[in-house]
Amino acid sequence: MATSKSSGSTRLGRDSNPKYLGVKKYAGQTVKAGQVVIRQRGTKFIAGTNVRKGADDTLYAAKDGTVSFKTKRVKRYNGTQRIAKIVNVG
């Protein structure tokens, strides 16, 4: 006979690590080449001048400079439009 009550295994209790997404450098801040400006999933922000997009959609600076943001209407391939947030380093 067991001396303590059996505790069944639970299917819950798992949790993933946080991904730390979001804007890392804001407008007016200086960046060096290669520094991450925005971590994102999908293309919420679009790479502008002197900004490159990584394989996981991360935007990083291609040259040294200051970060600036701009909004612009962009036409999609099916004819609809959306307001795009563009990140520039200049």
KOLKOL-792537 format. One record per atom (N, C-alpha, C, O): residue in one letter; atom name; residue number from 1; x, y, z. Coordinates in nm, 4 decimals. Atoms other than C-alpha are relative to their C-alpha. Layout:
REM KOLKOL-792537
MIGU  residu  atome  num        xx        yy        zz
MIGU       A     CA  NUM         X         Y         Z
...
//
This chain:
REM KOLKOL-792537
MIGU  residu  atome  num        xx        yy        zz
MIGU       M      N    1    0.0839   -0.1177    0.0000
MIGU       M     CA    1    0.0000    0.0000    0.0000
MIGU       M      C    1    0.0886    0.1244    0.0000
MIGU       M      O    1    0.1891    0.1313    0.0708
MIGU       A      N    2   -0.0790   -0.1227    0.0135
MIGU       A     CA    2    0.1279    0.3446   -0.0944
MIGU       A      C    2   -0.0144    0.0860    0.1248
MIGU       A      O    2   -0.1215    0.0938    0.1849
MIGU       T      N    3    0.0045   -0.0866   -0.1181
MIGU       T     CA    3    0.2195    0.5818    0.1862
MIGU       T      C    3   -0.0496    0.1391   -0.0334
MIGU       T      O    3   -0.0961    0.2106    0.0554
MIGU       S      N    4    0.0529   -0.1312    0.0388
MIGU       S     CA    4    0.1257    0.8923   -0.0120
MIGU       S      C    4   -0.0897   -0.0172   -0.1210
MIGU       S      O    4   -0.0753   -0.1109   -0.1996
MIGU       K      N    5    0.0943    0.0058    0.1108
MIGU       K     CA    5   -0.1506    0.9620   -0.2561
MIGU       K      C    5    0.0744    0.0257   -0.1312
MIGU       K      O    5    0.1596    0.1142   -0.1394
MIGU       S      N    6   -0.0652   -0.0141    0.1290
MIGU       S     CA    6   -0.0440    0.9247   -0.6162
MIGU       S      C    6   -0.0412    0.1314   -0.0654
MIGU       S      O    6   -0.1597    0.1638   -0.0727
MIGU       S      N    7    0.0310   -0.1235    0.0708
MIGU       S     CA    7   -0.0169    1.2550   -0.7999
MIGU       S      C    7    0.0119   -0.0271   -0.1488
MIGU       S      O    7    0.1202   -0.0589   -0.1979
MIGU       G      N    8    0.0012    0.0288    0.1427
MIGU       G     CA    8   -0.1151    1.2112   -1.1624
MIGU       G      C    8    0.0749    0.1056   -0.0787
MIGU       G      O    8    0.0891    0.2197   -0.0349
MIGU       S      N    9   -0.0721   -0.0958    0.0836
MIGU       S     CA    9    0.0790    1.3733   -1.4398
MIGU       S      C    9   -0.1011    0.0915   -0.0677
MIGU       S      O    9   -0.2083    0.0476   -0.1095
MIGU       T      N   10    0.0905   -0.0976    0.0603
MIGU       T     CA   10   -0.0782    1.6864   -1.5777
MIGU       T      C   10    0.0410    0.0281   -0.1431
MIGU       T      O   10    0.1589    0.0201   -0.1776
MIGU       R      N   11   -0.0315   -0.0354    0.1381
MIGU       R     CA   11   -0.1032    1.7826   -1.9417
MIGU       R      C   11    0.0307    0.1484   -0.0124
MIGU       R      O   11    0.0804    0.1931   -0.1158
MIGU       L      N   12   -0.0295   -0.1430    0.0018
MIGU       L     CA   12   -0.0715    2.1490   -1.8539
MIGU       L      C   12    0.1415    0.0220    0.0534
MIGU       L      O   12    0.2183   -0.0733    0.0663
MIGU       G      N   13   -0.1284   -0.0266   -0.0631
MIGU       G     CA   13    0.2327    2.3207   -1.7067
MIGU       G      C   13    0.1119    0.0341   -0.0950
MIGU       G      O   13    0.2230    0.0637   -0.0511
MIGU       R      N   14   -0.1039   -0.0379    0.0952
MIGU       R     CA   14    0.4220    2.3894   -2.0278
MIGU       R      C   14   -0.0199    0.1454   -0.0383
MIGU       R      O   14   -0.1332    0.1923   -0.0495
MIGU       D      N   15    0.0081   -0.1392    0.0426
MIGU       D     CA   15    0.5004    2.7430   -2.1283
MIGU       D      C   15    0.1242    0.0317   -0.0813
MIGU       D      O   15    0.2341   -0.0122   -0.0474
MIGU       S      N   16   -0.1137   -0.0332    0.0854
MIGU       S     CA   16    0.7212    2.8845   -2.4029
MIGU       S      C   16    0.0680    0.1266    0.0503
MIGU       S      O   16    0.0079    0.2074    0.1212
MIGU       N      N   17   -0.0750   -0.1191   -0.0371
MIGU       N     CA   17    0.9884    3.1455   -2.3529
MIGU       N      C   17   -0.0536    0.1209   -0.0758
MIGU       N      O   17   -0.0999    0.1060   -0.1889
MIGU       P      N   18    0.0440   -0.1187    0.0712
MIGU       P     CA   18    0.8958    3.5046   -2.4408
MIGU       P      C   18    0.0936    0.0312   -0.1163
MIGU       P      O   18    0.2135    0.0041   -0.1094
MIGU       K      N   19   -0.0781   -0.0232    0.1217
MIGU       K     CA   19    1.0128    3.6152   -2.7841
MIGU       K      C   19    0.0587    0.1401   -0.0083
MIGU       K      O   19    0.1374    0.1670   -0.0990
MIGU       Y      N   20   -0.0585   -0.1345   -0.0072
MIGU       Y     CA   20    1.0951    3.9792   -2.6949
MIGU       Y      C   20   -0.0102    0.0743   -0.1330
MIGU       Y      O   20    0.0885    0.1276   -0.1837
MIGU       L      N   21    0.0234   -0.0693    0.1258
MIGU       L     CA   21    0.9401    4.1253   -3.0092
MIGU       L      C   21   -0.0250    0.1480    0.0252
MIGU       L      O   21   -0.0482    0.1890    0.1389
MIGU       G      N   22    0.0354   -0.1411   -0.0109
MIGU       G     CA   22    0.8845    4.4936   -3.0778
MIGU       G      C   22    0.1096    0.0926   -0.0504
MIGU       G      O   22    0.2122    0.0492   -0.1027
MIGU       V      N   23   -0.0941   -0.1034    0.0442
MIGU       V     CA   23    1.0626    4.8185   -3.1547
MIGU       V      C   23    0.1146    0.0079    0.1002
MIGU       V      O   23    0.0913    0.0228    0.2201
MIGU       K      N   24   -0.1192   -0.0060   -0.0868
MIGU       K     CA   24    1.4185    4.8225   -3.0158
MIGU       K      C   24    0.0658    0.1377   -0.0030
MIGU       K      O   24    0.1233    0.1812    0.0967
MIGU       K      N   25   -0.0566   -0.1351    0.0139
MIGU       K     CA   25    1.5329    5.1629   -3.1448
MIGU       K      C   25   -0.1100    0.0916   -0.0530
MIGU       K      O   25   -0.1732    0.0614   -0.1542
MIGU       Y      N   26    0.1082   -0.0902    0.0342
MIGU       Y     CA   26    1.2925    5.4557   -3.1639
MIGU       Y      C   26    0.0508    0.1155   -0.0862
MIGU       Y      O   26    0.1714    0.1293   -0.1068
MIGU       A      N   27   -0.0336   -0.1107    0.0892
MIGU       A     CA   27    1.2858    5.7646   -3.3896
MIGU       A      C   27    0.0945    0.0970    0.0696
MIGU       A      O   27    0.0723    0.1355    0.1844
MIGU       G      N   28   -0.0976   -0.0934   -0.0550
MIGU       G     CA   28    1.5832    5.9940   -3.3355
MIGU       G      C   28    0.1180   -0.0674    0.0664
MIGU       G      O   28    0.2189   -0.0019    0.0927
MIGU       Q      N   29   -0.1124    0.0700   -0.0619
MIGU       Q     CA   29    1.8041    5.7278   -3.1792
MIGU       Q      C   29    0.1010   -0.0387   -0.1066
MIGU       Q      O   29    0.0648   -0.0677   -0.2207
MIGU       T      N   30   -0.1059    0.0367    0.0951
MIGU       T     CA   30    2.1390    5.6523   -3.3423
MIGU       T      C   30    0.0230   -0.1502    0.0052
MIGU       T      O   30    0.0132   -0.2125    0.1110
MIGU       V      N   31   -0.0292    0.1428    0.0108
MIGU       V     CA   31    2.2217    5.3024   -3.4634
MIGU       V      C   31    0.1278   -0.0191   -0.0798
MIGU       V      O   31    0.1651    0.0645   -0.1621
MIGU       K      N   32   -0.1159    0.0406    0.0783
MIGU       K     CA   32    2.5303    5.1329   -3.5957
MIGU       K      C   32   -0.0439   -0.1094   -0.0969
MIGU       K      O   32   -0.1482   -0.1719   -0.0779
MIGU       A      N   33    0.0337    0.1007    0.0998
MIGU       A     CA   33    2.5320    4.9004   -3.8951
MIGU       A      C   33   -0.0111   -0.1373    0.0649
MIGU       A      O   33    0.0775   -0.1790    0.1395
MIGU       G      N   34    0.0225    0.1336   -0.0541
MIGU       G     CA   34    2.3903    4.5604   -3.8047
MIGU       G      C   34   -0.0863   -0.0042    0.1245
MIGU       G      O   34   -0.1303   -0.1117    0.1653
MIGU       Q      N   35    0.0828   -0.0016   -0.1203
MIGU       Q     CA   35    2.1961    4.6732   -3.4984
MIGU       Q      C   35   -0.1465   -0.0225   -0.0348
MIGU       Q      O   35   -0.1961    0.0273   -0.1359
MIGU       V      N   36    0.1411    0.0303    0.0208
MIGU       V     CA   36    1.8399    4.5445   -3.4684
MIGU       V      C   36   -0.0828    0.1241    0.0323
MIGU       V      O   36   -0.0665    0.1856    0.1377
MIGU       V      N   37    0.0898   -0.1130   -0.0211
MIGU       V     CA   37    1.5786    4.8169   -3.5071
MIGU       V      C   37   -0.1358   -0.0515    0.0482
MIGU       V      O   37   -0.1918    0.0022    0.1438
MIGU       I      N   38    0.1305    0.0566   -0.0362
MIGU       I     CA   38    1.2591    4.6051   -3.4881
MIGU       I      C   38    0.0047   -0.1517   -0.0133
MIGU       I      O   38    0.0537   -0.2049   -0.1129
MIGU       R      N   39    0.0247    0.1438    0.0092
MIGU       R     CA   39    1.1876    4.2407   -3.4090
MIGU       R      C   39   -0.1487   -0.0188   -0.0189
MIGU       R      O   39   -0.2285    0.0353    0.0577
MIGU       Q      N   40    0.1416    0.0144    0.0301
MIGU       Q     CA   40    0.8584    4.1306   -3.5602
MIGU       Q      C   40   -0.0289   -0.1362   -0.0609
MIGU       Q      O   40    0.0616   -0.2064   -0.1060
MIGU       R      N   41    0.0488    0.1175    0.0713
MIGU       R     CA   41    0.6538    3.8413   -3.6928
MIGU       R      C   41   -0.0877    0.0516   -0.1128
MIGU       R      O   41   -0.1873    0.1196   -0.0882
MIGU       G      N   42    0.0693   -0.0587    0.1132
MIGU       G     CA   42    0.5328    3.9200   -4.0410
MIGU       G      C   42    0.0564    0.1375   -0.0281
MIGU       G      O   42    0.1529    0.1795    0.0356
MIGU       T      N   43   -0.0534   -0.1301    0.0397
MIGU       T     CA   43    0.5830    4.2581   -4.2039
MIGU       T      C   43   -0.0923    0.1109    0.0487
MIGU       T      O   43   -0.1571    0.1783   -0.0313
MIGU       K      N   44    0.0751   -0.1117   -0.0572
MIGU       K     CA   44    0.4100    4.4991   -3.9685
MIGU       K      C   44    0.0688    0.1317   -0.0371
MIGU       K      O   44    0.0022    0.2303   -0.0687
MIGU       F      N   45   -0.0806   -0.1130    0.0443
MIGU       F     CA   45    0.6926    4.7448   -4.0457
MIGU       F      C   45    0.0742   -0.0424   -0.1261
MIGU       F      O   45    0.1116   -0.1588   -0.1408
MIGU       I      N   46   -0.0674    0.0280    0.1264
MIGU       I     CA   46    0.8554    4.7692   -4.3888
MIGU       I      C   46    0.1372    0.0662    0.0012
MIGU       I      O   46    0.1524    0.1774    0.0517
MIGU       A      N   47   -0.1365   -0.0531    0.0050
MIGU       A     CA   47    1.2278    4.8210   -4.4477
MIGU       A      C   47    0.0084    0.1123   -0.1029
MIGU       A      O   47   -0.0328    0.0957   -0.2177
MIGU       G      N   48   -0.0188   -0.1148    0.0887
MIGU       G     CA   48    1.3089    5.1632   -4.5970
MIGU       G      C   48    0.1458    0.0124   -0.0387
MIGU       G      O   48    0.2139   -0.0879   -0.0599
MIGU       T      N   49   -0.1379   -0.0231    0.0416
MIGU       T     CA   49    1.6408    5.3223   -4.6865
MIGU       T      C   49    0.0959   -0.0387    0.1111
MIGU       T      O   49    0.0727   -0.0083    0.2281
MIGU       N      N   50   -0.1065    0.0466   -0.0896
MIGU       N     CA   50    1.9498    5.1704   -4.5230
MIGU       N      C   50   -0.0506   -0.0952    0.1086
MIGU       N      O   50    0.0104   -0.1057    0.2150
MIGU       V      N   51    0.0533    0.1004   -0.0923
MIGU       V     CA   51    1.7361    4.9062   -4.3480
MIGU       V      C   51   -0.0197   -0.1285   -0.0783
MIGU       V      O   51   -0.0709   -0.1256   -0.1902
MIGU       R      N   52    0.0140    0.1308    0.0646
MIGU       R     CA   52    1.7420    4.5350   -4.4339
MIGU       R      C   52   -0.0912   -0.0882    0.0840
MIGU       R      O   52   -0.1067   -0.0666    0.2042
MIGU       K      N   53    0.0910    0.0917   -0.0665
MIGU       K     CA   53    1.4987    4.2542   -4.3487
MIGU       K      C   53    0.0652   -0.1377    0.0102
MIGU       K      O   53    0.1113   -0.1923   -0.0900
MIGU       G      N   54   -0.0575    0.1315   -0.0215
MIGU       G     CA   54    1.6253    3.9290   -4.1962
MIGU       G      C   54   -0.0977   -0.1107   -0.0358
MIGU       G      O   54   -0.2112   -0.0837   -0.0750
MIGU       A      N   55    0.0828    0.1154    0.0352
MIGU       A     CA   55    1.4885    3.5789   -4.2538
MIGU       A      C   55   -0.1221   -0.0128    0.0902
MIGU       A      O   55   -0.2252   -0.0639    0.0467
MIGU       D      N   56    0.1141    0.0053   -0.0922
MIGU       D     CA   56    1.2619    3.6063   -3.9467
MIGU       D      C   56   -0.0722    0.1347    0.0054
MIGU       D      O   56   -0.1366    0.1665    0.1054
MIGU       D      N   57    0.0655   -0.1306    0.0152
MIGU       D     CA   57    1.1347    3.9511   -4.0638
MIGU       D      C   57    0.0552    0.1067    0.0935
MIGU       D      O   57   -0.0060    0.2126    0.1081
MIGU       T      N   58   -0.0642   -0.1006   -0.0842
MIGU       T     CA   58    1.3676    4.1333   -3.8226
MIGU       T      C   58    0.0591    0.1095   -0.0881
MIGU       T      O   58    0.1234    0.0806   -0.1890
MIGU       L      N   59   -0.0568   -0.1124    0.0734
MIGU       L     CA   59    1.4619    4.4806   -3.9460
MIGU       L      C   59    0.1257    0.0477    0.0706
MIGU       L      O   59    0.1245    0.0697    0.1917
MIGU       Y      N   60   -0.1269   -0.0437   -0.0577
MIGU       Y     CA   60    1.8222    4.5880   -3.8920
MIGU       Y      C   60    0.0634    0.1063   -0.0882
MIGU       Y      O   60    0.0344    0.1151   -0.2075
MIGU       A      N   61   -0.0629   -0.1115    0.0710
MIGU       A     CA   61    2.0347    4.8859   -3.9916
MIGU       A      C   61    0.1110   -0.0512   -0.0910
MIGU       A      O   61    0.1910   -0.1363   -0.0524
MIGU       A      N   62   -0.1055    0.0353    0.0943
MIGU       A     CA   62    2.2540    4.8528   -4.2977
MIGU       A      C   62    0.1169    0.0980    0.0084
MIGU       A      O   62    0.2291    0.0635   -0.0287
MIGU       K      N   63   -0.1038   -0.1013   -0.0157
MIGU       K     CA   63    2.4493    5.1751   -4.2246
MIGU       K      C   63   -0.0188    0.0697    0.1336
MIGU       K      O   63   -0.1243    0.0591    0.1961
MIGU       D      N   64    0.0123   -0.0828   -0.1196
MIGU       D     CA   64    2.5210    5.3988   -3.9285
MIGU       D      C   64   -0.0915    0.1188   -0.0296
MIGU       D      O   64   -0.0932    0.1704   -0.1414
MIGU       G      N   65    0.0861   -0.1162    0.0185
MIGU       G     CA   65    2.2678    5.6764   -3.8762
MIGU       G      C   65   -0.1054    0.0082    0.1079
MIGU       G      O   65   -0.0962   -0.0594    0.2104
MIGU       T      N   66    0.1096   -0.0167   -0.0954
MIGU       T     CA   66    1.9513    5.7853   -3.6963
MIGU       T      C   66   -0.1265   -0.0625   -0.0578
MIGU       T      O   66   -0.1489   -0.0605   -0.1788
MIGU       V      N   67    0.1223    0.0687    0.0396
MIGU       V     CA   67    1.6212    5.5992   -3.7056
MIGU       V      C   67   -0.1108    0.1022   -0.0219
MIGU       V      O   67   -0.1244    0.1976    0.0547
MIGU       S      N   68    0.1187   -0.0818    0.0227
MIGU       S     CA   68    1.3125    5.7627   -3.8555
MIGU       S      C   68   -0.1115   -0.0902   -0.0519
MIGU       S      O   68   -0.0863   -0.1909   -0.1182
MIGU       F      N   69    0.1166    0.0761    0.0415
MIGU       F     CA   69    0.9605    5.6346   -3.9174
MIGU       F      C   69   -0.0860    0.0862   -0.0910
MIGU       F      O   69   -0.0874    0.2087   -0.0791
MIGU       K      N   70    0.0854   -0.0707    0.0937
MIGU       K     CA   70    0.7168    5.7261   -4.1939
MIGU       K      C   70   -0.1176   -0.0909   -0.0336
MIGU       K      O   70   -0.1007   -0.2123   -0.0444
MIGU       T      N   71    0.1144    0.0798    0.0446
MIGU       T     CA   71    0.3665    5.6125   -4.2885
MIGU       T      C   71   -0.0318    0.0369   -0.1436
MIGU       T      O   71   -0.0141    0.1512   -0.1858
MIGU       K      N   72    0.0247   -0.0191    0.1416
MIGU       K     CA   72    0.2624    5.5685   -4.6483
MIGU       K      C   72   -0.1066   -0.1000   -0.0446
MIGU       K      O   72   -0.1114   -0.2123    0.0056
MIGU       R      N   73    0.0972    0.0936    0.0559
MIGU       R     CA   73   -0.0254    5.4148   -4.8412
MIGU       R      C   73    0.0697   -0.0869   -0.1037
MIGU       R      O   73    0.1368   -0.0365   -0.1939
MIGU       V      N   74   -0.0627    0.0941    0.0925
MIGU       V     CA   74    0.0901    5.1018   -5.0234
MIGU       V      C   74   -0.1100   -0.0827   -0.0647
MIGU       V      O   74   -0.1978   -0.1354    0.0036
MIGU       K      N   75    0.0990    0.0785    0.0721
MIGU       K     CA   75   -0.1134    4.9297   -5.2921
MIGU       K      C   75    0.0439   -0.1460   -0.0031
MIGU       K      O   75    0.1581   -0.1774   -0.0368
MIGU       R      N   76   -0.0285    0.1436    0.0029
MIGU       R     CA   76   -0.1329    4.5523   -5.2626
MIGU       R      C   76   -0.0217   -0.0536   -0.1414
MIGU       R      O   76   -0.0678    0.0184   -0.2300
MIGU       Y      N   77    0.0102    0.0602    0.1324
MIGU       Y     CA   77   -0.1311    4.3115   -5.5559
MIGU       Y      C   77   -0.1444   -0.0204   -0.0446
MIGU       Y      O   77   -0.1717   -0.0253   -0.1645
MIGU       N      N   78    0.1399    0.0194    0.0372
MIGU       N     CA   78   -0.5091    4.2597   -5.5418
MIGU       N      C   78   -0.0752    0.1328   -0.0147
MIGU       N      O   78   -0.1974    0.1324   -0.0300
MIGU       G      N   79    0.0613   -0.1293    0.0215
MIGU       G     CA   79   -0.5747    4.6353   -5.5736
MIGU       G      C   79   -0.0376    0.0743    0.1273
MIGU       G      O   79   -0.0624    0.1948    0.1223
MIGU       T      N   80    0.0338   -0.0678   -0.1248
MIGU       T     CA   80   -0.6511    4.7089   -5.2069
MIGU       T      C   80    0.1218    0.0768    0.0512
MIGU       T      O   80    0.2345    0.0537    0.0074
MIGU       Q      N   81   -0.1077   -0.0801   -0.0562
MIGU       Q     CA   81   -0.4463    4.9572   -5.0063
MIGU       Q      C   81    0.0098   -0.0228    0.1491
MIGU       Q      O   81   -0.0878   -0.0609    0.2138
MIGU       R      N   82   -0.0189    0.0018   -0.1438
MIGU       R     CA   82   -0.2985    4.9562   -4.6588
MIGU       R      C   82    0.0988    0.1087    0.0364
MIGU       R      O   82    0.1801    0.1519   -0.0454
MIGU       I      N   83   -0.0947   -0.1001   -0.0487
MIGU       I     CA   83   -0.1140    5.2087   -4.4479
MIGU       I      C   83    0.1216   -0.0753    0.0527
MIGU       I      O   83    0.1115   -0.1527    0.1478
MIGU       A      N   84   -0.1231    0.0701   -0.0370
MIGU       A     CA   84    0.2447    5.0866   -4.4206
MIGU       A      C   84    0.0867    0.0912    0.0844
MIGU       A      O   84    0.0969    0.2112    0.0586
MIGU       K      N   85   -0.0954   -0.0730   -0.0837
MIGU       K     CA   85    0.4891    5.1921   -4.1510
MIGU       K      C   85    0.1396   -0.0349   -0.0510
MIGU       K      O   85    0.1804   -0.1511   -0.0488
MIGU       I      N   86   -0.1315    0.0202    0.0612
MIGU       I     CA   86    0.8320    5.2378   -4.3086
MIGU       I      C   86    0.1073    0.0501    0.0960
MIGU       I      O   86    0.0938    0.1569    0.1557
MIGU       V      N   87   -0.1109   -0.0323   -0.0882
MIGU       V     CA   87    1.1565    5.2422   -4.1105
MIGU       V      C   87    0.1196    0.0393   -0.0859
MIGU       V      O   87    0.1589   -0.0348   -0.1760
MIGU       N      N   88   -0.1169   -0.0479    0.0740
MIGU       N     CA   88    1.4510    5.4463   -4.2423
MIGU       N      C   88    0.1145    0.0270    0.0967
MIGU       N      O   88    0.0926    0.0606    0.2130
MIGU       V      N   89   -0.1193   -0.0412   -0.0748
MIGU       V     CA   89    1.8073    5.4992   -4.1208
MIGU       V      C   89    0.0749    0.0950   -0.0911
MIGU       V      O   89    0.1112    0.0605   -0.2035
MIGU       G      N   90   -0.0651   -0.0968    0.0864
MIGU       G     CA   90    1.9697    5.8114   -4.2478
MIGU       G      C   90    0.0970    0.0890    0.0728
MIGU       G      O   90    0.1593    0.1757    0.0114
//
